[in-house]
Amino acid sequence: MDLILLAKIVKMEADIRTAQVELDAVGMMVENKRGTQITNPLISVIDTLERRQLAVIRSMSLNQTAHDPRTINRTAKVESEARAALKAVGVAGLTAQPVN
């Protein structure tokens, strides 16, 4: 199932990039049939694709590492070890000392 969702994300990314290239070529404003300048409809297409892509990413929980307890605990452990090492060495041990 994850591979199918990943394929959807990649397909949407390709579509977003294709639409963005076309938008860059045509511009942000286009002329409608009456000759009035309007916002390029590709902007809404790109926005919709990006929203759908983010929804699929959220459904796969690909961006959840910040709230994952394992990540938080691992980060806390590394911070604790770094503080212990700093305490053992001291601030003076971090600065360059003359060799002689």
Sequence and secondary structure as in RCSB ss.txt:
>XXXX:A:sequence
MDLILLAKIVKMEADIRTAQVELDAVGMMVENKRGTQITNPLISVIDTLERRQLAVIRSMSLNQTAHDPRTINRT
AKVESEARAALKAVGVAGLTAQPVN
>XXXX:A:secstr
 HHHHHHHHHHHHHHHHHHHHHHHHH SEEE TTS EEE THHHHHHHHHHHHHHHHHHTTTT GGG HHHHHHH
HHHHHHHHHHHHHH GGGGS     
